[in-house]
Amino acid sequence: MSDTDSFIEEVSEEMRRDRLYGYMRRYGWIAVLAILSLVGGAAWNEYSKSQARAKAQSAGNAILAALEADDPQERVKALEALQSEDITEGAKAVVSLMRAAEQSAGDDPAGAQTALEAIAVDGSLPEIYRQIASFKSATKSGGSLSMEDRRLRLDALSAPGTSLRLLATEQLAMLDIEAGDTAAALEKLQGIVVDAEVTAGLRQRATQLIVALGAEPDVLSGQN
């Protein structure tokens, strides 16, 4: 390469460098802003997670403290006080379910029923909490719901895709037994024992009921 070519290349390189520095001086703030946004976003995300963990831990400690009271009515009052605290909607639903259980233990079935009904119809809560409340309301002994109302609720909960499908089906079978419809009860129970999603405990309960009704479980027949 001649001296002229080398000189031209050096000049071109210097011009490119000057142009790059010019761009950096003119637009470098954008890159700095982008970096600060990323760092700030990550920091805020970690702060939010930390706050959520702290709130969840605080709610859990408060629930445990409320349940330490010896008398069920005192536990109910302590749990009621928690519902006005700054806790998540899910935590409030859990507290309400616990309060209903304590009211039942404290000979207040009407209060328990009211608490469960309030959860079941609260559209702001996640569906699983509403389903649990509806299930407990329909299966609670001494509840105010008629057999027809209980069956309607359990029918809805036993629909395909619901989280409490098999438990609701078991309770529907119990209603059939209560009504004297053994054939309908056996059909539901046989469906439970052969269901791919059934738990071991539920299968055992359904099997025992089938045997008690004088029939043989399908799952056992298939294994023999």
C-alpha positions, -999 to +999 in steps of 0.1 A: +000+000+000+014+034-010+018+063+015-011+081-003-035+052+002-024+048+039-030+085+045-064+084+029-074+054+050-063+071+082-083+102+073-114+081+065-110+062+098-106+095+117-137+108+100-157+077+109-145+080+145-155+117+147-189+108+132-194+081+158-185+104+187-209+129+172-237+104+172-228+094+208-229+130+220-262+136+202-280+104+209-261+088+238-287+100+263-312+076+247-289+046+255-283+059+290-321+063+295-327+028+282-301+014+306-316+033+335-351+021+326-340-015+326-321-012+358-350+007+374-376-017+362-356-047+376-352-029+409-389-021+411-398-057+402-377-070+430-391-044+454-427-054+445-419-091+450-403-083+483-434-063+494-458-091+483-438-117+502-437-095+533-475-089+531-482-126+526-460-135+556-476-108+577-511-121+568-500-157+575-487-147+609-519-128+617-540-158+608-520-181+630-522-157+658-560-155+654-563-193+655-544-195+688-574-184+709-590-212+729-626-203+723-642-206+688-660-173+692-628-155+700-612-170+670-641-159+649-638-123+662-600-123+655-606-136+620-633-110+614-608-083+624-583-096+598-608-091+570-605-053+573-567-054+572-546-047+541-543-082+528-549-097+494-583-108+482-572-144+482-561-141+518-594-125+527-612-155+511-591-179+531-598-160+563-636-161+554-635-198+549-617-203+582-642-180+599-670-201+586-654-233+599-649-217+633-686-205+633-697-241+626-675-253+655-689-226+677-725-237+671-733-209+647-744-227+615-764-197+603-733-174+606-712-200+588-738-203+560-739-165+556-701-163+554-699-191+528-727-176+507-709-142+507-677-159+493-696-180+468-712-149+451-682-125+453-671-120+417-639-102+428-625-135+442-607-162+422-631-188+410-615-216+431-624-198+463-660-193+452-663-230+442-649-241+476-674-219+494-703-231+473-692-267+479-689-263+517-723-245+518-740-273+499-724-301+520-725-285+554-746-305+579-773-284+594-772-259+566-802-239+555-802-251+518-829-275+507-819-308+490-830-293+457-807-263+461-779-285+473-783-307+442-783-277+419-751-263+433-734-297+433-745-303+397-728-271+387-696-280+406-696-315+390-694-302+355-663-312+334-633-290+339-642-278+374-617-283+402-641-300+426-658-322+399-652-356+416-659-344+451-691-328+440-701-361+422-695-380+454-718-356+473-744-360+446-742-398+451-748-392+488-779-372+480-791-400+458-786-424+487-805-400+510-833-399+485-834-437+482-822-438+446-795-465+449-792-470+411-783-433+405-759-433+434-741-465+421-738-450+386-721-419+400-698-439+423-688-463+396-679-433+375-657-420+403-637-452+408-628-455+371-620-418+366-583-411+356-581-381+379-595-397+411-573-396+442-566-428+462-586-416+491-617-407+471-615-440+451-614-458+484-644-440+498-664-446+466-654-483+466-666-487+502-699-471+494-704-493+463-697-524+484-720-512+512-748-508+486-744-544+476-725-539+443-690-546+430-668-517+420-660-516+382-623-509+390-620-541+410-639-562+383-614-550+357-585-561+378-598-596+384 
